[in-house]
Amino acid sequence: MKLYFASCIGLFAVAAAKRVVVDWDLSYISIDRDGHSQRRAISVNGKLPIPPILATIGDTVELNVHNGLDRPTTIHAHGLFQTNNTHMDGPAMITQCGIPPGDSFTYMYKLENRGSYWIHGHQAHEISDGLRAAFIINDKPNEHPYQYDEDYLLTFEDWFKEEFADRMYQTLNPKESFPPPHGYASGLINGVNGNVTQELKFHPGKTYRIRLVNMGDLNSFQFSLPGHDMQVIEADGEYSVPYITDGIDIAPAQRYSVLVKAHDTDAYNYHFNATMHANFIPASPGLTPRVYTGNIEYNKNSPYQDTRAFYEKPDFKWLNDIEMEALDGQPAMIPTRNVYQDIGNKLYNTGQHLDHINNITFAMPNVPTLFTALSMGSLAMDPRVYGPQTNAVVLNYGEIVELTINSPAQLPHPIHRHGLTFQIVEYGPASTPFPIPEKFQNIPVRNALAAPMRRDTMSIPEYSYIKVRFRAVSAINILHCHYSVHAAIGMDMVFIEGPDVLQKTLRVPEKMYEMCRKQGIPTTGNAAGNKGFDFTGLPNAPALADLPNALALADQPNSGPPQTHLNSFFLKFTCLLAYFLHFY
């Protein structure tokens, strides 16, 4: 069985090595990736796209990173379990200081889980500038739960003509309108313009596994394969009971595997479809959504089948992960603790519109959060030591947590929790005191089946809530929106899981402290680098703009209706403003 990355990168055979060594030398290059614009991007070993990392469960991957950029950087292996390895998770100022320019660091990944993953920069949102690649972990020989003949990989990216820093400047500039004018990305499939991706070769009678990995920044991809049945067998590295579907809407950071049985004849070739879209950006012909098609080639001399009727059938079925079941049959965990979060966007006294979780817009601490947990003794169990803007929630080791995230917004949010997967147990209508557009009214409550599907990136639909469950481990795990802009403007928080256990079991390599010292970053103390609850030196947190009470309630469900003495004109104004605050 071989994995094919269908582009100019070529053919890779999965090796059964126990130690896989990968060398990454990061540098800038000027490149035209989509055939439309030349721009600066981040390359690995002078190349872009970055070749996928391929390994087998049980292997150890040694990733040697040399930072040839002009700023610090970190690397996050998205979706990998990090048991007793939280210091290798990668988010800057959460589990480590960045790798200084000109310096090197080695990440060691003990591969506990199998499936389709990816790996990307986790400082300065370098995903958007090209620092992203697939990371595929194969089953051991003879341990595959599903049988197939060949293994294809399709990666999806959105590519903007601007560097991320330029997009952020426009987003955060108080003098600019908010939301800023939308930029329109191009879609890349396997690193090249989506319409020139190398074909997938099918042979009659064979079964193919196709891995679908959305490494995008802002856009989702709707994937379908007309003329063939798709059985979904994996979501975010977790195997599922076979789930038959016509199409899959893949949010940023999500991954799926599908099994496809080839026809018994090579009389026709076919097209697959990948439509890049962001529902919250108004449609504009030729700009968004953008439709990309690739070829399924049985015989280069055969005609292509006309499959237009496929998209017109009344019972076209899109995947819904609440309907999926985990292959191992694990029932829903019984929670011992409940955590509730509201997410949204508000106007702050800086004149900026910032995202928040429970009214807190995230900001980096002065000390990496992991180092605070390791150095504060018994105070590590007190969430206050991690600073007001880290938005920390401390969990006891082994607690079963039910996390409810309420999103009364007119756009979906792809939310990723680092470290482990969670069970998807329920979706339902968001709680909000404000009017909901008609198309989003009457959202039903949907509950999981007997064995809830597990994954690491949830996509919360418009004006909806989601409930997920997970077991707390001993780790520092950030949770954030995987729209890069949203993470950058504050939709992040940190779970401090079993810090008392971490203090007894985790030993951080000296090199990680050395990288901090080189940059003048303290490695002990609270979020400010001080003792106890002295936060002197921590930057002041932005406060909500001093607006009337009705506006302060704009995206706060369960906080009651606006003050009744407000006249109807002002009420309509605040509702309209709240609508736009939620838009981006």
N, C-alpha and C positions, 0 to 999 in steps of 0.2 A: 504494500500500500504506500503510495507516495502523495506528497502534498504539492500541488501545482499552484504557483503564484502567477496568474495569467497576465503577465506583462513582460517588458523587456528584461526583468530581473532573471527570468529563466526558471529552471527546474531544480527543486531541492528534494533530496531524499532525507527522511527523518532518521537520524542516527540514534543508536541505542547507547549513547555515551552516558557515563555517570557524572561527568563534569563537562559542562559546555562553556567555553571561554569566548566571550564576545568583546571586541575592542571598538570603542566609539571615540573618534576624534571630532569634536564639534567645531564647526567653523561657519562663517558666512559665505554665501555665494550669491551671484546675481543669476536669476533664472526666469524663464517663461514657462510655467507649468501648464497653462491652460490654452496656449495659442493666442492669447489676447494681450498680455501685459508682462513686462519685465519688472522684476522687483527683487529686493534683498530677501533672502531666506536662510534658514539654518539647515546645514547639511551634516551628514555623518560620513566621515572619511571622504569628504568632497563630493558626496553623492546625495541626490534627492530624486525619487523617493528613497526612503531608508529600507533596506532589505528586512524582511521579517526575521524574528528570532524563533528558532525551531528547537524543541526539546521534548523530553518524555517525562511523565510523572515519575517522581523519585529522583530525578536529576538535580544537580546543583548548577545554576547558571551564575557564572562570574562575569559581570558586566564592568569592564574597565572604561571609565569615562574621563577623557581629557577635555577640559573646558578651554577651547580656543576662542570663546566669545569675549565681548567687552563688558560683560556683567556676570554676576554669579548665576548659577543654574543648578537645578536638581532634576532627578528622574524618578518617575512613579510608574511602577508596573501595575497597570489598572486591572483590578479584579483578583490579583494573586493573594492567596491567604498568607498572612505574615505572622504565624504563630511563633511566639518567642523571638520575633524578628522585626518588631515594629519600628526600630531605628532605621530599617532599610526601606521604609514605605515611601519616603521621598518628598512630601509636601514641605516647601520652604517655611522655616520658622515654626513648624509644627513638630516635626520629628528630626529636623537637622537644620544647620546653617547651609547656605548655598555653597557649591564648589566655587572657590574664587577664580577669577580669570587667570589662566595660565597654570592652574593646579589640576590635579587628578584625584579621582576617588573610585573605589571599587565597591559596587553593589553585589551582595551575595544573596541569591534567591533560592530557597529550598522549596522545590516544586511539590506542593501538597495536593494540588488540584489540577484536573485535566480540562481541556476545552479551549475555547477561542477567547483570547485576551488581546490587549494592546499595551503599548508602553509609550510614555510621552513626558515632555518637560513639565515640571510643576512649580516653576517660578517665572514670573513675568508673563504667564500665559503663552508660553512658547509653542503650544499646540498650534496656534494660529499662524505661526511663522515656519511651520514645517517639521518641528521636532516631535514626530509621532511615527509609530510603526506597529505592525501586527506582532503578536507574541502568541505562538501556537504551542500548546502542550498536549502531546499525544498520549493515548492510552498505552500501557505496556502491551507487547505482543500477546495475542490470545486473550486479552481482557477487554476487548471492545464490546459494549453492550449491543451495538448495531453493526451489521455487516455491510460493507460497501466496497466497490472496486477501486475507485479513485477519489481524491480529495482535492477540491478546488477552493481557493481563497479569493474573495472579492472584498477589497477595502474601499470605503467611501469617504471622501473628504470634500469640504467646501473650501474654496480658495479665493480670498479677497485680494484685490489689487493693492490694498494698503497694508502696511505692517500693523500689528495689533496696537502698538503704542499710539499710532496716529488715530486709529478708531477710538481709543480710550480718551484721547485728548478732547475729541469732539463730544463724547458722551459726558465727560465731567466738567466741561467748560460752562460755568454758569451763564455766560453770555450767549451760548448757543441754545437753540430750541430743544426741547425734550419731549418725546424721543427725538434724537437727531435724524436727519434724512437717512433712510435705509440704504446701505450699500448692497450691491447685488453680487453674490459670489458665483464662481463657476464651479461645476461639479467635476470631481476627479474620481475615477475608478481605477484602482491599482496604480495610483500615482500619476495618471495621465488624463487628458481630456476624456470625459466619460463616453464620448461617441467614437473614440478610436481605440478603445480597450481591446486587447487581444481576445480572440474568440475562445470559447470553451468547446473543446472537442468531445463529442459524445459518440459512443459506439453502441449499436443496437444490443438491447438486452442487459446492458450493464447498469449498475446502481452507483450514483454519485453523491458524495457529501459536498455540499456547497456551504462554505463558512461566510457569513455576512457580518462585516465589522464596520460600524460607523465611527470613524475617527474625526468626525466633523466638529466644527466650532459652534455653529448656530443652527444648521439646517438638518432636518430629518430626510431620510430617503425611503420612498415607497418601492419595495421590490416585488416583482411578480415575474412568472415564467409561463406565459400563455402556451397552452397545448400540452402541459405536463402537470402532474399532481405533485404538490409539495407537502412533505411530512416534516414538521418541525420537531427536532429531537434534542435541541439544546438552546438555552437562553443564558447568556452571561456565564458560561462555563459549567452550568448545571444541566445534567441530562433530564429530559422530560419523557413522559409517556408520548408516543407519536401523536401529533396534533396536525390534522389536515387543514390547509388553508389555501386561499387563492392569492393573498397578498399580505405583506408584512410592512408595517410602518416602523422604521428603525430610528429611534431617537439618538441624538448624539451620545456616544459612549456605550450604547447597547450593542450586543452581538447575538447572532442566532446561527444555528446550523440546520440545514434542511437536507433531507434525502430525496433524490429525484431518480425515478426509474426511467431509463431511456426507452424509447419505442423499439419495437421489434424490427423496424425497417428504417432504412436511411433515405427514404423517398423524399423527405422534406427536411429542410433546416428551419430554425426558429430564432426568434429574438427574445432576449430577456429585457425587462424594463426597470429602470431605476429613476424615479421622479424625485428630484431634489426640491424640497419645499420648506417654508416656514409659514404656517397658517396665519400668523399674526402680522405678516407683511402683506400689504395689499397686492393682489395679483397684477402683474404688468406683462403684457405679451412679449415673449422673448427674453424676459428677465427673471420672472418668478411666477409660477413654478417652472423649473427647467427639466425637460424630459430627455433622458439619456437611454440609449438602447445598445445592447451588445448582442453578439451572435452566438447561437448554439449551433455548431456545425457538425452535422452527421456525415455529409458528403459534399465536398466543395463544388461538385457539379450539379447538386440538387437545388431546386427552387426553394424560396422561403415561403412557409405556410402563412396564409392570411389569417390572422388571429384577432382581428378587430372586434368580432362578436364576443370575445372573451370578456372584454371590459363592459359590455352592455348587458350581461346576464343579470337578472333581478336578484339572484341569490349569491352574488359575489361576496365572499367571506374574507374579512380582514382579521388577522390574528388579534386576540385579546388575552393578555397573559393571566388574567384572573380565571380563565377557562382551562389553563394548562395545569398539569399535575406533575409533581416530581416523580422521577422514575423509581427512586428508592422507597416511595410510599410513606415517607415521614409525615405524620399527622401534624396539625397545627399545634405549636407550642402553647402552653398555658402561661400567660404573662403573670409576673409577680410585681411589675412596675409599669406605670403608664407615663409617657412623655408626650406632651402636646405642643405643636409648633404652628404658628401662623407665618406665612411668608408673603411678601409683597414688596412694594416700592413706595417711598415717601419723599417729600421735600424736606431737606435739612437746612439748618441755619447757615450753612456754607453756600447756599444757593444751588446746591446740587441735588439731583434726584438719586437716591441711593436705595439699594435693596436691603432687606432686613429679614431676620428670623426673630419673631417675638419682639419686634421693635428695636432690635439691636443690629446695627450694621457692623459687619465684621472688620477688624483691623488687626494687623500682625502684632504680636507681642515683641518686647525687646529681647526676650530669652525664648529659645525654642521651647514649646510647651512640654515636650518630653523631658527636657532637662529640668524644668520646674518640677515636674512630677517626681523625678528621681532625687531632687536635692532638698525638698521641703519637708521631709519627715512626715509626721502625722498630719500636718497641714495640707498635704497633697490630696487629702480626702475632702477638702473644703473648696468648692468651685471658685470662691472669690480670689484665691491666690493666682489664678490664671488670667486675671484682668477682666475688666468690664466688657471689652470689645472682642475677646476671644469667644464669648458666648458659650462657655464650657458647661457641660452637664457631667457630673461625676456618677459613675455606675459602679456598683459592687460586683466583684468577680462572680460570674455565674448567674447573675440576674437575668430573667427572661423579660425583655422589654417589649411593650407594644408602643410603637411610635406612630402617632397620628399627625399628618401634615395637612393643614388646611390651606388651600390655594384659591382664594376668590378672585381669580384673574382671568383675563380673556386670552391667555396664552398658556400652553403647557409648560411644565418645568421638568427637565430630566435631572433627577437628584441621585447623586452617587454617595454611598457610604463606603469608606475605605476599609480594608482589612478582612472582611468576611461577607457572606451573602445574608439575605434576610428573606423571610417568607412574605409573599404578597397575600394578605388575608381579606382585604375589603376596599372597595371604591364606593364613593357616594357623592351627593351634592354638597358643595362648599357652604359653610355658614358665613353669611354676610348681611349687614343691615341695609345694603344698597340694592337698587334694582339690578336684576340679571337680564342680559339680552335674551330675547325670546328663544333663539336657537339653542341656548344653554339651559333653558328651564326644563323641569321634569326629568332631571338626570336620575336614573334609578340607583338604588343601593345594590351592589353586586358583591357576592361573597365567594370565597375560594371553595374549591372542591375538597375532597377528603384529605388529599396530600398537596397542600398549597405549593405553588411553584416558588422556587428560590432564585434570586438573582442579586446583582450588586448595584444596578442602576434602574430606578423606577422612573416612569414617565407619568407625571400627574396631569391628567387632562384639564382642560379649561373649566373653571368654576367647580372644582371637585376637591375632595379630600381623599387621602389614601391611608390605610392602616397596614403597617408591616410589623413583623416580630423577629427578634434576634436574641441570641444569647451573648451577654457581655463577656469579653475575654480579658486578658491583661495586655492592654495596648492603648495607644493614642490614635484615635480614628477620626479624621475630619469628615464631615458631611457637607456637601455643597452642590449648588446647581452646576450642571455641566455645560450650560451656555457660558462661554468664557467671559463675556461681558458681565453677566450676572454674578459670577463668582468674584470678578474683579471689583464690583461695586457693592459687595457686602453680603451676598446670600450664602453664608458659610457659618458653621458652628463646629464645635469639637466635643466628641465623647471621650472623657477621661475614664478608661475602663480598668478597674482593678489596680489603681496606682500603688496600693500597698503591696500587691503581689509583684508588680514590676520592680519595685525597689529591692526585692529579695532575689529576683531571678534574672534580670537583664543586665548585661555588661556591654557598655557602649565602647567601640574601638577608640583609642586615643586619637586617631586621625580625625574623627568627627569633632572633637574638642579643638584640635589644632586649626581646623578650617574656621571655626568661630573666632578663635583668638586672632587669626590673621586679619579678620575684618572688624576687630574691636567689639565683638558681640559677647556679652557675658553668658556664662554657661551654668550659673547657679542662681537661686533666688526665685522670687515671684516673677510675674510677667514683666515687671520693670527692672528686675535684677536686684531687688532689695529684699530685706527680711520681712517676714510677717505680711502685714497688709499696707506697707508703705509703698505707694505707687508713684512716688516722686520720680519724674523723668519720663513717665509714660505719656505719650501725646494725648492731649485732650480729645475726648470723643465728641463727634458732632452731635448736636441736639436737634430734635424735631423743630422745624420752623414754627415760629410763634403765630399760628393761625387759629381761627375760631375752632371751637370744640368739634363742630361738625366735620371740618376738614381733618382734624386729628383722628377722627374715627374712620377715615375714608376706606382703609382696608383692614379694619379691626373687627372681625366677627366676634359675636358673643359679648360685645361691649355695649349693647343697647342702641336704640334709635337716636338720631340727632336731637338736640334740644328743641323742644316743641315751640319755643318762642321765635324761632327763625322764620322769616317770611318765605313764601314758596319760591320766590326768585332766587334767593340765596341758597336754598336747599337744592334747587336744580343745578345751580352753579357748582356747588360742592360735589354733587353726584357726578357731574360731567368731568370735573377735575379728577375725581377719584378714578373714573373710567380711564382717563389718559395716564394716570399714575400707574395703573395696572398694565397698561398696554405693553410696556417695554421691560 
